[in-house]
Amino acid sequence: MPGGRRVAAVTDARFDVAPGECLALIGESGCGKSVLASALLGLLPGNARTAGSALLGGLDLLTADERTLARTVRGRLIGLVPQSPAAHLTPVRTVRSQLEETVAALTATRGRAALRAAAEAAAERAAFPADHLDRHPHQLSGGLAQRAATALALVGDAPLLLADEPTTGLDRDLVDRTADELRRHVDEPGEGGRGRALLMITHDLAAAERIADRVAVMYAGRIVELADAAAFFGSPGPRHPYSRGLLQALPDRAFTPIPGMPPELGDLPDGCAFAARCDRATDACAAPPPPGTVACHHPHVPEDVRA
């Protein structure tokens, strides 16, 4: 950053996503979720620095050059549903032409009629209405732009689908349909019978509960809890106080917001970043949390729940 200042946008992110699995990455805005997604696709700004590895098969995404990322990774190995779909659609071309171009680039489909049919089939998968295919992006609502981006992401039959807020701007019925289609993409074998995986970044905990196998909770640039989805949303529930606060803020639960605001990523405390907002914090929280699947000095345990 200017003046030599550094911001640790994502730190010690350790997780895996297996074929046939959906991992939901959740957390408040600004915690680093989309930065992590950009790192996997080689889309970080030029002043960003990365360390470690991100393996997709035998390919390290963090060290791959731009040619490899452009010709091998994006669209073919990783399909992306972007966070701001309207900004990713080409403004001077119709949705149909963009779908047909993507089908031609990522599949063996050839011929005008075949490309047209494949584009329409991709649109139907994402619940994009056929009578809107010949419209330009500025003629679409936010929800329609979201569905168009989802249709484009599914075309390449990529082994990893990275969906960054894929249900933004959709009503509840379309949220469920979109989530179910993403889940179907994971459950059905891809080309050659290979399995496919989904990393879904979302604020919509209901959508995460609907389709996720596991949940990773991110706070202030760190993954603070990694848990089985059934246990996380059901019993015994999450163990990290922040994770429990996210669930308790839902309207169908306690509808109680987490007090305070997340810290600035450029001014993180030496110890637990959540301590200032946590009702379980003690002097021990001035030190970094212990490593493991729950980054907390005082995690909830089943005995706490029964009490």
Buried (B, 14 or more C-beta within 10 A) or exposed (E): EEEEEEBEBBBEBEEEBEEBBBBBBBBBEBBBBBBBBBBBBBBBEEEEEEEEEBEBEEBEBBEBEEEBBEEBBBBBBBBBBBBBBBEBBEEEEBBBBBBBBBBBEBBEBEEEEBBBBBBBBBBEBBBBEEEBBEBBBEEBEEBBBBBBBBBBBBBBBBBBBBBBBBBBBBEEEBBBBBBBBBBEBBEEEBEEEEBBBBBBBBBBBBBBBBBBBBBBBBBBBBBBBBBEBEBBBEEBBBBBBBBBBBBBBEEEEEEEEBEEEBBEBEEBBEBBBBBBBBEBBEEEBEEBBEEEBBBBBBBBEEEBEEE
